[in-house]
Amino acid sequence: MTSEGTVTIFPLTMKRRSNTKHLITLRRKALKLSGYRLAIKAGISAQHLNAIESGKIQMPRVDVAMRIADALDMQVADLFPEVAA
């Protein structure tokens, strides 16, 4: 995260207040990962990931948030600021 409150997601930079679901999708696509592949890397079901990306689950459990962030090579605080708070 930069000092201006933005999050860099190669190749995109978004304001910190952007929705987590969009951050996950953008980062996943930047890494050329399908939802299925990201779910496998994070150790969750594709349906669970889809529910998070679609906003049906707005705040996953902390362990799930950490695994998704790790699978995306991101800090959990950048991807899920609510968890770090």
Sequence and secondary structure as in RCSB ss.txt:
>XXXX:A:sequence
MTSEGTVTIFPLTMKRRSNTKHLITLRRKALKLSGYRLAIKAGISAQHLNAIESGKIQMPRVDVAMRIADALDMQ
VADLFPEVAA
>XXXX:A:secstr
  TTSEEEETTEEEETTS HHHHHHHHHHHTT  HHHHHHHHTS HHHHHHHHTTSSSS  HHHHHHHHHHTT  
HHHH HHHH 
